[in-house]
Amino acid sequence: MSQKSPRNTGVLGIGESAQIGEPRPSTLAAGKIELGLARKLLEQLGCDDVGLVLWDDQRISLGTKNPAITVHLRERGCLYRLLANPDLHFGDDYTVGRIAVEGSLVDLLVRVGRIKRNGTGSGPLQTVYARWMNRPRPNSLKGSQENIHHHYDIGNAFYRLWLDERMVYTCAYFPTPETGLEAAQVAKFDHVCRKLRLRPGETVVEAGCGWGALAFHMAEHYGVKVRAYNISREQIAYARERIRAAGLEDRVEYVQDDYRNIEGTYDVFVSVGMLEHVGTKQYPELGSIIDRVLKPQGRGLIHSIGRNRAIPFNAWTERRIFPGAYPPTLAECNRIFEDSDLSVLDVENLRLHYAKTLEHWLERYEANVDTVREMFDELFVRAWRLYLSGSVAAFLAGNLQLFQIAFARGDNNDIPWTREHIYLSEQGIGDR
């Protein structure tokens, strides 16, 4: 990709005229009404260790004079935008420097997330306005291609800076909190493969394969043949190059196409980190596709970010970073299985594993932030810092979950009697 291109701000969707660190001057000091509104914002947070500094340098806090976190509103318009639609406007104003945060950005966003999870902090007019403004983009065939291109095709070099060596962009699995990121991603692959009870010679179809690491791992260590689908051209090109270098082209085929165009029949269906991009309207169709491609004794697994309650995704993240994204509830996930008579066998929630994964990513991102700035610009640096920090916070606060759902056909009696196969590393299958 071309680095430092003039389209970087446009990729975020904020507007080509946005300038970092150049707030429009506010000629009037904050009046009594604005001071009252600012105090109301702090009261909604419900904690006394967060303070505000307004555009005229007035400081507001509810408790200590030296709060752990201080939020600077550098324009008076920031206050009104936060009151109208904080989910969208905090991100935009932070990205362009109209909002600055002293202290831990993650800790601030955890506090905000807990308020949202408890259902407080929004009035009825604010809620109606936010729902109107925060509508997600569609996931039609064309819409999905545009959405995926927006996020994944900004350059493999960027993701290589802060992902693990296999370029895995999904939740890792940490057998212990001390496990490193590389080892935890391999542990995730084995965790998935054991849940699927892969046997040498079986066929697997993967919907949404990322940079191809899971398909590679299944073929290399479990002796299966994999056809992996993805519509990101950057990711498919990387996956094909890696599989050729390893001499495993006879075991793995990477297909640049939408999951709706999967062909053939398979012993196993697996999807790790794609369901968030599908959209609930497409869930019955996804279920019918799984039903069409699975053999009579087939089984599968879907790994997805989710929620406890059906509410829209964070508006800023959906609009600027992850267009078309929607984390489903378990009840919404069941729409995939019910019409096609697929039985859910096991559900596991790895929420804290994703928080730890993201902490690793954020640490690596910050260690390479100068390179990111050279590739893009300061707007991009701040936007992705906010995205990664906000994601850590969402999992820590319980706003987001991470579901792994194992399933099989409803009449398939070749299913595990216990969960022992998931947690024992030696199963007599593959070479791991």
Buried (B, 14 or more C-beta within 10 A) or exposed (E): EEEEEEEBBEBBBBEEEBEBEEBEEBEEEBEEEBBEBBBEBBEBBBBBBBBBBBBEEEEBBBEEEEBBBBBBBBBBBBBEBBBBBBBBBBBBBBBBBBBBBBBEBBBBBBBBBBBBBEEEBBEEEBEEBBEEBBEBBBBBEEBBBBBBBBBBBBBBEBBBBBBBEBBBBBBBBBEEEEBEBBBBBBBBBBBBBBBBBBBEEBBBBBBBBBBBBBBBBBBBBBBBBBBBBBBBBBBBBBBBEBBEEEEBEEBBBBBBEBBBEBEEEBBBBBBBBBBBBBBBEBBBBBBBBBBEBBBEEBBBBBBBBBBBEEBBBBBBBBBBBBBBBBBBBBEBBBBBBEBBEBBBBBEBBBBBBBBBBBBBBBEBBBEBBEEBBEBBBBBBBBBBBBBBBBBBBBBBBBBBBBBBBBBBBEEBEEBBEEBEBBEEEEBEBBEB
